Amino acid sequence: MLKGEPTAQLIDVRTRPEWTFVGVPDLDTIGKQPAFVSWQVYPTMQTNAAFADEIRRIAPSVDAPLLFICRSGARSRAAAEAVTALGYRRCYNVAEGFEGQTDHDGHRGRQAGWKAAGLPWIQD
């Protein structure tokens, strides 16, 4: 969808520390960049009061496909539901997130999610 639909946008709803220390999706090969809008604000982890305004700014069309991603799919699901309630018609949750659930060793990013699927990502 990101590749095939010009207006489709990936919105990473994790926190700034997660983007910095864990990495972010790399959409360069399809000529796009993810948008970064935290669903919760670090370190309090309260819901971002400016979230709706930030979404409206980066995605003015309610018909654009918006794909939400977080660490494991929970925050992005809440964000997609909230944005749908704002009147956006095509909101999707990247269900396994960027790193997926923990494996038997307690580590993420090995068995599910963007990283485990071998999709491109970068870390600063």
Secondary structure, 3 states (H helix, E strand, C coil): CCCCCCCCEEEECCCHHHHHHHCEECCHHHCCCCEECCCEECCCCEECCCHHHHHHHHCCCCCCCEEEECCCCHHHHHHHHHHHHCCCCCEEECCCCCCCCCCCCCCCCCCCHHHHCCCCEECC
